[in-house]
Amino acid sequence: MTAEIWQAGGFGLYMHWPFCLAKCPYCDFNSHVSAEIDQARWQRAYLAEIDRVAAETGPRVLNSVFFGGGTPSLMAPDLVAAILERVRAAWPAANDPEVTLEANPTSVESGRFRAYRDAGVSRVSMGIQALNDADLKRLGRMHSVAEARAAFDVARDSFDRVSFDLIYARQDQRLEDWQTELTEALGMAADHLSLYQLTIEPGTAFGDRHARGGLRGLPDDDRAADLYAATQEICETAGLPAYEISNHARPGAESRHNLIYWRAGDYAGIGPGAHGRLTLGGTRWATETPLAPAAWLDAVETRGDGELPRMPLSPADQAAEYLMMGLRLREGISLDRYEAIADQTVNDNKIKDLSEIGLVETTGGTLRATATGRSLLNALLRALLPD
């Protein structure tokens, strides 16, 4: 994969902060609860890793930085400022680079928003998850609806761009209740919403409870499909169409960092459990790091390298990733770019068959899934991926 191919997607930096105040019962992310965190020690490790990765990549233009977690709004603003100062020294930045920090909407964390802005954060993504106090309690959230609304107001005053997440297809959630809640969310003047169906993941508290038959009231497939369809219709009408399966934005407010993933750009992952894709010396590498915070810190401090062994990606692997990620987007994928990555074309007969049943469409060298196709994406990908 040549530099010109990855550059079509851009280059971003993902910084993983692994700590939370509590573990949500639905969460299968790499997050940990710790009574004490030596933020000075973490700062030294993050800065060392930034220097190491920058030395490898050279002076490529950085389009975005994303602080994910965990709960990055538990980071000291001085730590965020130190990281961003080192990032600016390490890579030339694009005009108006996007710097996102994930945050919980508690009053304590929203009190740091202006300090994060002063440190260089330009966008906040807030984990509100529900606008219903009973469901917030069920989801294990530590904030109320009133706190969430207050934190959102602080965020709007502090940042030009604010996104928040909601989870739907919750226990005992009726279609009309979700329609009301989503309309309320849109009335809060967010320019970006991430709207996820509740999924029950093995190894989570919800997963264990579900296995014991204790998680009742979850929607069946038909009701989940109705909730998804209503979500698309309401957001489209409100001017926040789905630019990706679960992400809705006003035109121009799309997450530039996440678009790097979906457009098969390069991104460096730093921190426990962070993944990356880096094109170096003509080879595209999949990178990952130890999941355990202590193991990652130890690797950085003793070896000077927080990564696990890298895996080279074959052209077939890269092409499959581009197809799987790119068809999540309303804009679809470039067939020429797919061919340049895979050294082969997508099967024309398969595209024709899927077009005839209304699942894909091609226009000017672009292959995209229709709205129906995106709702059936897994089946669509099984049909398109090479045997």
N, C-alpha and C positions, 0 to 999 in steps of 0.2 A: 504494500500500500504506500504510494508515494506521498510526499509531503503535500502536494497539490490536492490530493484526494481528501486527507483529513482536514485540511484547511477550509474545505467547504463547510465543515461543521463547526470550526472554531476551536479554541483552547481555553479550558477552565481549570480552576483549582477547587477541590473539595476538601474541607477541613472538618474532621469528625471530632466532636466533643461527646464523650461516651456517658456522661453522668446525668442522672435525673433525681428529683426529690423522691419519686416513687415510681414503680413499674406499673404501667397501665395494663389491665388484664388482657387486652386484645393485641398488645405490642409484641412483635417478634424482631424488632430492630436491636442492634447491638447497644443496649443501654444498661447502665449499672447504677445502683444506689450506694453511695459512699458517705460515711459520716465526716470524713476529713479529706480535703483535696489540696495538695500543695501546688497552687497555681503558678508559683515561680518556677517550680520544677517542670511543670507542663510547658510553660513558656519556653524554657531552654530547649526542650525536645522539639517543639513545633518549629522554632526558628532554625534549629540544626537540620531538620528534614526539608524545610523550604530551601535552604542553601544547597543541600545535596541534590535535590530534584532540579533546581535551577541550573546547576553545573552540568547536568546531563542534557537538559532540553535546549540549552542555549537561549539566546535572546528572542524567543518567539513572542508574538503579541498575545497578551492575556486579555480575554474577553470578560471573564467573570470569576468571582470568588463566592463560594457557598459554605456557610457555617451550618452544618447539620448535626443531628444527634440521635439519641440523647436530647438534652435541653441546652442549647448554646446560650440561652439567655441567663444561664447560671454562671457564665464566664464573667470574670471581672472586666469591665470596660478597658482597663489598662492593658489587659492581656490581648483583647481584640485589637487595640490600637497598635501594640507592638508587632503583632502578626501582620497587620496590613502595612505597617511601615516597612517591614522586611520584604513583603511581597512586592511593594512598589519599587524597592531597590533591586529585586531579583529579575523582574520582567518588565519590559515596556508595556504599558496598558493601552488598550483600545480607547478611542474617544468615548467618554461617558461609560466607563466600565460598570457592570452591575455587581454589587456586593450585597448578598442576601444573608440574613441571620434568622434562623428559626427561633421562635419565642413562644412561651406559654403566657396566657393573658392573666396572670396573677398581678395583684397590685405591687408586690415586691419587684417582680421582673419588669413590669412596665415602667417602674421608676428609673430603670437604667436606659430607657430608649433614647433619650436625648444624648446621653454619654456615648452610646453606640453610634449615633449619627455623627457626633463630633469626631469619633475614631475613624470614620470613613464608611460606615454601613449606609447603603442607599435604599435598601429594600428589606422589609420584615415580612416573614411568613409566620402567621400566628396559628397555633393549634387550638382553635376554639372547639371544634368537634361536634357541638350540639348547642342549640338555643332553647334548651329545655332542662331545667334544673334536675328533674328526676332522672333523665337519661344521662346527664353529666355524671351523676352519682353512680349510675349503673356502669358507666364506662371508666370509672375510677379516676375521673378528673378532679383536680384540686382547686378549681375555680367555679364560681357561679356565673349565671348568665349576666347578672349586673356587673360583675367584675370584668367579664369578657368585653362587654360593651364599653365600659370605662377605659379598658386597656386599648381597645380599638381606636377610641377617640384620641388617646395620647399618641398612638402610632400615626394616625392621620396628621396630627399636628407636627410630628417629628420627621416623617419620611415622605418623599414624593410618591413612593409606591408601596402599597400594603396588600398582602394576600392573606386569606385565612382558609383553613381546612374545616370541612364538615364531614361527618360520617353518617351515611344513611343505610337503609335496610337493617335498622336496629330492631331489637326485640319489641314486638307488639306495635310497631310503627305502622300507622294507617297511611294510605296514599294521601288522603286529604290533609293529614297532619304534616306530612313532609312538604306538600305543596305550600302550605301556610308558612312553614319554617324557612323554606328556601326563598320564598318571596320576601320574608322579613330580612333574611341575610342580604339579598340584593338591595334592599332599601337602606342598608348601612353604607352604601357608596363605596364598596370595595371595587377595585379594578381587576382583581384576579381572585378566583375561587378554585380550590382543589376539593373535589367532591368524590369521596370514595365509598363504595359499598363495603359494609362490614364483612370482613372475611375471618373465618375461624381458623387460626393457624396452629398446627401441632406444636406442643411445647410451651404454649402460652397458658395463662390461667383460664382464659375462655376455652382454649382447646381442651384442657383437662376437664373442665366442667361439662363441656359438650359431650365428651367421651363417656362421662358418667350419666348422661341423660338429664343434666341439670340446667341446660341453657335453653329455655323454652321461649316460644314466640318468635323465632326467627322466620323470615319470609321464605316461602317456597320459590321455585324458579320463576313461576308465572308472575308472582307478586313482585319479585326482585326486578323482573323485566319491565313491569309497569312503572316501578319507581325510577328505573334508569330512563325510560322513555319520557316520563314527566320532567325529569331533571334536564334533559336535552331541550325539550320544548320551552320550559320556563326560562332557562338561561338564554336561549336563542332569542326569544321575544324581548328579553331585557337588554339585549345588546352585548351579552357575554357568551358568544358561541363557543363550543368545544373545539379548541385548536388541537387538543389531544384527548384521548378517551376520558380521562378523569379531570382534565384541567380546562377551565373556562376563563376567558379574558376579553376585556375590551381591546379592539385593535391597537397594537403597539404596546400593550401591557403584558404580553406573554413572558414567561420566565425564560430569560436568555440562557441562563445556566442549564436548565433542564433541556432546552432545545439542543445544546451541544451533545447531550447523551443521545437524544432521539435522532439527531442528524449525523451520528457517527463521527463526531469530532474527537479530539484528544482531551483527556482530563487527567490530572494528577490527583491521587487520593492520599491524604496524609491524616494519620490518627488511627486509633484502634479499629479494626474492621473496615477501613476505607478501601474501596476498589478504585482502579484506574484503568485507562487505556492510553498508552503512549506509543507514538511512532518514532523510533530511534534507529538511525542507520538503515533505513529501508524496511525494517521489521516492525510490525505492530504487536505490542506486548500487552497482555492482561496482567495487571498488578493487584496484589492484595496484601493485607497486613494482619498481624495477630489480632484476634478478637479481644482477648483479655487486656484491660488497660495496663496492668502491671507488666505483662509480657511485652507489650509494645514499648513501654518506657524503658524496660531493661534492654531491649534490642537496640534502641536508639543510643542509650548511654554506654553500652558495652561494646557494640559492634559498629556504631555510627551509621546504622541502616535499619529503619523500621519496617522494611518490606520482607515478605516471604519470597521464596524463589519465584521468578517471573515465568509466565508461560507464553511462548510465541503463538500467535493466532494465524492459522492458515488462511489463504484467500477464501476458501469455502466457509470457514468460521466467521470471517469478517463480513462476508456477503449475507450470511444468515442473520447475523446481528443487525446489519443495516436494514434488512427486510423486516425483521421482527420489531425493531424500534421505530423505523420510519413509517410503517403502516399504522402505527398508533396515532400519527399526526394526520390532521385533515388535509394538509398539503401533500402528503404522500412522499414518494421517493423518485429520484431521477433514474430512469432506466439506463442512461449512459453511464452514470456513476456506478450503478450496480454492476454493469458489465466490466467497467474498469477495475473494480474490486475483485470480482469473481472470475474474470476472464471467460465468462460465458453469459448468455442472456437468460432472462426469465422465460420459461416455456410459453411460447405464444399461444399454443392450444389451450393451456390452462387459463391464461388470461382471457381468452375468448369465451371459454365456458363459464368462467366466473362473471364476466361482463353480461352475458346473456341472462343470468339469473339475478342481476342487479347487485352484486357484491363488490365489484371493482369497476373503475373507469380509467381510461387512459386519455390524456390530453397533452399534446405537444411534448411528448417524451417523458411525461410524468405518469406514474402509476399510483393511484390512490384508492383506498377503501371507501366505499359509500358509507352513509350513516348506518345502513343495515349491516354492511360488511364489518364496520368497527364494532358493532354489538356482537358479532360472531367471529371475533378476530382469531381465536385459537383454531377454529375449524378452517378459516381462510388461510392461515399460515400453513396448516398441515397440507392443504391442497397446493400451495405455491412453492413450498420448500422442496429442493431436489430430493428424490427418493434415496 
